[in-house]
Structure formats: C-alpha cells, structure tokens
Amino acid sequence: MSTNDALVYARDHRDAFLEDLKELLRIPSISTLPEHSGDMITAARRLCERLRSLGVTAEIIEGDGHPVVYGEWLKAEETPTILLYGHYDVQPVDPIELWTTPPFEPTVRDGNLYARGAADDKGQVMTMVDAVESYLRTSSRLPVNLKFLFEGEEEAGGAVVEAYVRAHPDRLRADVAQVADSGMFARGIPMLETGLRGNVYTEVYARGAAQDLHSGLYGGVAPNPLNALGHIIAGLKDREGRITIPGFYDDVQMPEADVLRSWQDLPFDEATFLRDEVGASQLTGEPGYTPLERIWARPTLDVHGIPGGFTGKGAKTVIPGEASAKISMRLVPNQNPDKIFELFKSRVLELGSPGIQLDVQQHSAGRPVVVASDSRWIRAARQALRDTFSHDAVLGRSGGSIPIVALFAEALRLDTVLMGWGLPDDNLHAPNEKLTLDNFYGGIDSTIRFWGNLGKE
Ligand SMILES: [Zn+2]
C-alpha cells in the first residue's frame, strides 16, 4: 500500500527532514524589511528547487513584491486536486536580546525546534513537501493531484499572491484547498479550523487647530483632537465589552448548537489561560458567552494606537493640531466588512466634537469564513488526524484571520481544510518561536494519510 510505504519512509527520514527544515530556517526571509529582499529570493529558490528535485513542476512567479513559488503534480487521474498553501516569509525578530538562541540558528531543545519561522510557517510548509517526498520516493506517484502555492508576503499584505490568484483562476482550479498555517488545540489534541474571524482595520483622523498650541494660552478655547478621539472611542464599546454601534450585531450568525456544545467539552481552563497566556487580573468581554465563544464566535472591537500629541518623557503642555486612532473590528459569519465599515463610520461621525474635523479611513478588510464541517474533505482530515494522534480533532474556530482562505473562497470558490501544527505557546511573531518536533513529524504523517484517504491506493 503506497500510504503505508510513505509513512514508513517518513518515519525513517525524520532526521533528514529536520536538517532540511533547518536549512530553510537559516535564511532570514523577513518580508517586511527591504534589506532582506535578497533572502526572500534565496528562500523562494530553495523551495522551488526542492519541489523540482522531487519531480514536481515548479516555477517562481515574480510580481510587484516578493515572489510566489508555484508548483504542480497532476498525474493522479480521476482523483481530487488539492491546492496547497503556505508562506516562506517570516516576521522580524525584535527584541533580539530576548531570544535564548539566535533566531536564524535553528536549535533543538527539549523536543522543540527554536527558530524564527519554525511554526509560522516554514515548518508547516515543509510538512507538505516532506509528505510529497515520502510518496514520490516510495511509489513514484501521489494518491491525489497537487498544486502548490507558497507565498512570500503573508506577513506583508500578500499583494502578489492575491493578484496571481485573481488573474489565474483556471490554472489554480482545484477541488479543495489545504492550508498549513494554523495550530493544534493543545499538545496531542489536533484541530480543524472550521471558521475564521474577518476584520476591518480603520483609522480615525481628527483635526482641530491649524497647528499645535500651548494649553496655557489656548486651553479652554482650542478644540483638542485627542479629547475628541477619547469621546469617540468611549462611544463605540461599553465597559462590559458590548459594541455600541447601532446594527453591528444584526448579521451575526452563531455556530450550531452541537458545535457550541462540543466546545464545552474541550480541555480549556479559564484560570490557566488567564495566568499563562493573558497575564491580566481578569478576562473581559461580552457577558453571557464563554471565553472560547468570545474569541471564536463573537465579533469585537479594539483600539491599537493613538498617534498624536506629546508622548515623550515628562510633561509638555501641547494641544495637538491633529491626532488619529487605529481601531479594528474582528468580524464573524455573516457580517459583511463593507457594511460594518459604513456603520462604524456613521457612529464615529455621530460622536464628533465641536471644532473637530473627522476623517474615517479603512486600511484593510477581510471577510469571515466558515467551512462546512461535514464535507468529504473534513471527514478525510478527521480520520487522518485520529489515526496519527490517537485523538479526535476539535472542530474549532480561529479568532484570527487568514486572508488567503477568504480569497480562495471568493476568487476560486474553494473550501479550505485548515489543518495546522502550531501550539498556543509557540511564540509566533515573538522571541523564541518554536515548533514541537512531535507536531512536525505528526504533521507529515497526517498529511500523508489525508491525501491517502482522498485518493486511490
Ligand atoms: Zn503564518
């Protein structure tokens, strides 16, 4: 049986797979820093060459930004075609002094591989590539057809991949997408994400006097944009966490009762979560919902920064001429980002103060996504995860957004299987990012089984 042969091969080649992943992790492919653009090319070429060495047709697609690596293996007649997605770019490493070992010198400690990009997302990308190797080196064929789309701008806007997907719907035609850029629920408990929150990221600009003024000379008569923004922010969400924008909750569709019930059985300990992950004195949020429901199934609104005025040490009595507030909203099915932005904008303008000119801009938006949890794809993935981890997969959701999933749904009409290998404490985007080796190897095995379940032996 080719699946069994592939699993045996993967087990025998764990050390080689780890060394190969380390090579990719040594390339500092930080997409947001211009001085690393050469490293982006190096990483893309390495992935492209790796696919070619396995017999996959692969090429580098240039665009207005960092390249996309595209590949195809389409020789499994009458079996489904899966579009694989991952990203080879990584986040910056600051603050560098908090790393125990350098971010681009991959190091194994206590069963974990530490390096920038280990979990997000190079380690996850390589689970798919290594699964391909395991099949092609043992039976010269794959049980399904595969298309590969590995981008270099996931952490930097993703313009190149978006343009490519929109321009080539025929080339990218597939039956389902598989994204490896997510996580397990906890150690030993695999998860399939069946919903992702969307978001709308805005900035509210407030302008008062023509220039900064002294509060001794003008305080009491000059409009203050920061005070005005404070009033606006206070009018968007109440102290309990309910969003007070009229109509905001109208289209919210909660998950089915059985999904919500299954979340209650999850090993989620509120006290541990509060202590180890949040580190505050208490959790906040909408009354009447559990923390998981608030993160996975309810929309929210947060202020991220308020540029303006004097923020240095000590005192300076300035009334700023202008200021702004960066505010975003996480959306859930079936909220529409365009509609939400309009509701937000009307509410902000309604909350304006005398003498203050307001301008409400949208930086970005992404639709929330739901994946049908009873499809053949999810069934095949659940079986693969159960066989690998000896534990049923949690049908969870993610509080975050993965823009590519919304893009696949919209531009290619594709459902996505979100099967990922990170853990909540992997320190994504932070110092000491890691990937647990059990998850790396389990990810390869699960992927081998998933394709095997969908294809022909
Ligand atoms: Zn990622």
Residues whose N, C-alpha, C, O or C-beta is under 5 A from the ligand:
A	BS01	ZN	D120 D121 D181
